[in-house]
Amino acid sequence: MGFETKKEVLEWYERQPRALTNEFIENIAWRDVKNYELNEKFVPVLLYMRDVEVLTDMYYSEMRRTPTGKDPYISKFMERWGIEEITHGEVINRFLNEAGYETGEKWKDQVHRSVSRFYKANTYLLTLLTNLIGKQFTATHMTFGAIHEMSTAQAYRRMMKMANHPVLTEIMTAIIREESAHSKFYANIAQIELKRSELSQKVARFIIGKFYKPVGQGSRPKKQTHYAIGTLFSGKEGLDWLDRNVTQKLQTLQGIYGLTKVTDTIARIQNKQFA
C-alpha cells in the first residue's frame, strides 16, 4: 500500500475500525479467565505491557511540544492513538485482576509515580533537542514509532502463542489489530518524511543506530525490560522472529537499509540474560 501524502495516510488510518470497542470489551468472557491456567512467568510481562501502554500519555504530552507533534496529520492520528494505547493497558490490567492478580484501584497513578526523575529529565532534554533540529527530526520520530509499534505487536503475538490462554488470545488478537494499524501509520509517514531529504535519512539512521532501546526501557527499569524480552524472545527462534518481523521490515524504509540495531540489541540482551 503506497501513499504519496500524509493526508492519504491519515485518511486510511481513520477508516480503520476500532477493535477494542466498548461492546467488544463488555462481551469478553471475563468469568472464564480463571478457568484456564496462566503461567506465572507471564505475569511480570503482562504488567510490563500494561505499564508501557498507559505511559503513552506521557510520551504524547512530550511529542505535542515538538514540530512533529504539531504537524496537523500526525497530531490528529495521535489523538486516537493515545486513547487506543491506554485502552490496551486497561484491558490487560482487567485480565490480570480476573486471573487473580489484584492491582488496586489507583494502579495508573502508581505506574506514573514510578517513572524516575532521571527519565523525565532526559525526555525533556530530548524534546529541546528535537525542537532545535526542527522538522528534519520528524522522520526519526516516525521511524522510532514504527519500530516500537512493530515490536509491541510481535510481543503480543508471542504472548498469545506462548501463554495459550483462550481469553487472553481474544484480547491480544484485538490489540494486535490496532497495533498493526499504528505500525502502518508510523511506517508510511516515516517513508514520506525520509524521502524528502538525505539529511532526514542520515539523522534517523544515526539516532536509531546510537540510541535505540527496546520499547518501555527507561520509563520501566532495565531489568523489567530484559525479563520481558528474555521470556518472549529467548533463543535463536525468538531472535529470528524479531529480525524477520521488525528489523527486515524497518530496512525497507528509505535510507535505513542494512541497519540491524534492533536485532543486535535484542541479541545482546539475550546474551546478558543467559550468560
Residue, then its C-alpha position, 0 to 999 in steps of 0.5 A: m500500500g503506497f501513499e504519496t501524502k500524509k493526508e492519504v495516510l491519515e485518511w486510511y488510518e481513520r477508516q480503520p475500525r476500532a477493535l477494542t470497542n466498548e461492546f467488544i470489551e463488555n462481551i469478553a468472557w471475563r468469568d472464564v479467565k480463571n478457568y484456564e491456567l496462566n503461567e506465572k512467568f507471564v505475569p511480570v510481562l503482562l504488567y510490563m505491557r500494561d505499564v508501557e501502554v498507559l505511559t503513552d500519555m506521557y510520551y504524547s504530552e512530550m511529542r505535542r511540544t515538538p514540530t512533529g507533534k504539531d504537524p496537523y496529520i500526525s497530531k490528529f492520528m495521535e489523538r486516537w492513538g493515545i486513547e487506543e494505547i491506554t485502552h490496551g493497558e486497561v484491558i490487560n490490567r482487567f485480565l490480570n485482576e480476573a486471573g487473580y492478580e489484584t492491582g488496586e484501584k489507583w494502579k495508573d497513578q502508581v505506574h506514573r509515580s514510578v517513572s524516575r526523575f532521571y527519565k523525565a529529565n532526559t525526555y525533556l532534554l530530548t524534546l529541546l533537542t528535537n525542537l532545535i533540529g526542527k522538522q528534519f527530526t520528524a522522520t526519526h520520530m516516525t521511524f522510532g514509532a514504527i519500530h516500537e509499534m512493530s515490536t509491541a505487536q510481535a510481543y503480543r503475538r508471542m504472548m498469545k502463542m506462548a501463554n495459550h490462554p483462550v481469553l487472553t488470545e481474544i484480547m491480544t488478537a484485538i490489540i494486535r489489530e490496532e497495533s498493526a494499524h499504528s505500525k502502518f501509520y508510523a511506517n508510511i509517514a516515516q517513508i514520506e518524511l525520509k524521502r524528502s531529504e538525505l539529511s532526514q535519512k542520515v539523522a534517523r539512521f544515526i539516532i536509531g543506530k546510537f540510541y535505540k532501546p527496546v520499547g518501555q526501557g527507561s520509563r520501566p527499569k532495565k531489568q523489567t525490560h530484559y525479563a520481558i524480552g528474555t521470556l518472549f524472545s529467548g533463543k535463536e527462534g525468538l531472535d529470528w522472529l524479531d529480525r524477520n518481523v521488525t528489523q527486515k521490515l524497518q530496512t525497507l524504509q528509505g535510507i535505513y537499509g542494512l541497519t540491524k540495531v534492533t536485532d543486535t540489541i535484542a541479541r545482546i540482551q539475550n546474551k546478558q540474560f543467559a550468560 
